[in-house]
Amino acid sequence: MRTCSTLVQPDAGQDRVDLRIYPDALVIALSDGAGGTARGARVAELVVDRLLCPDRDWDALDEAAMRLGGQATGIWLHVDAEGIRGDSVGDSAAWLFRGDEAIELTARQQRKPLIGDGCLPVSFQHAAIDGATLVVASDGLWRYAKLADIAAIAQQHDAARALSRLVELVRLPDRSLQDDVSIAIAR
């Protein structure tokens, strides 16, 4: 991956995203806490922290979220020269874009049950695609923006500017957001 960038709104609400860059790989974790409560935010933080660990365990993560009393979506991706592999649950999503080609990596994931409610993560994998842009985001982006607009903006040269422009796609006229938004872009 040449460039990587993440964005969580300053008042992140229940969304969390983080990544780890290694000499030969990139790992991305994203979570969107459910319920609009502090517990959702705490569970999303837990999910991202645990998914970034080398010894991630979805069952243990699910139990820990249950103990906190909250629920969340979760996406974990590992990107290297061989390709992309990952696991996901919920309505956050990961897409690959290259020119007019769009591939939803998380297409088979189950929306429910979420982490904290007996989640059933679905694994996915895809071969490496040179020149592709990977976009991982919470439903605050996917639900309120057109896929063609997301693809066009995400593939722009400046990843940090693309992140800001993606958030602008889902802003209301009063500058507020309909839902929390967290996004990671990797190329």
Stockholm file with secondary structure:
# STOCKHOLM 1.0

chainA/1-187         MRTCSTLVQPDAGQDRVDLRIYPDALVIALSDGAGGTARGARVAELVVDRLLCPDRDWDALDEAAMRLGGQATGIWLHVDAEGIRGDSVGDSAAWLFRGDEAIELTARQQRKPLIGDGCLPVSFQHAAIDGATLVVASDGLWRYAKLADIAAIAQQHDAARALSRLVELVRLPDRSLQDDVSIAIAR
#=GR chainA/1-187 SS CCCEEEEECSSCTTEEEEEEEETTEEEEEEEEBSSSSHHHHHHHHHHHHHHTSTTCCHHHHHHHHHHHTCCBCEEEEEEETTEEEEEEESSCEEEEEETTEEEETTTTCCCSSCBTTTCCCEEEEEECCTTCEEEEECHHHHTTSCHHHHHHHHTSSCHHHHHHHHHHHTBCTTSCBSSCCEEEEEC
#=GC SS_cons         CCCEEEEECSSCTTEEEEEEEETTEEEEEEEEBSSSSHHHHHHHHHHHHHHTSTTCCHHHHHHHHHHHTCCBCEEEEEEETTEEEEEEESSCEEEEEETTEEEETTTTCCCSSCBTTTCCCEEEEEECCTTCEEEEECHHHHTTSCHHHHHHHHTSSCHHHHHHHHHHHTBCTTSCBSSCCEEEEEC
//
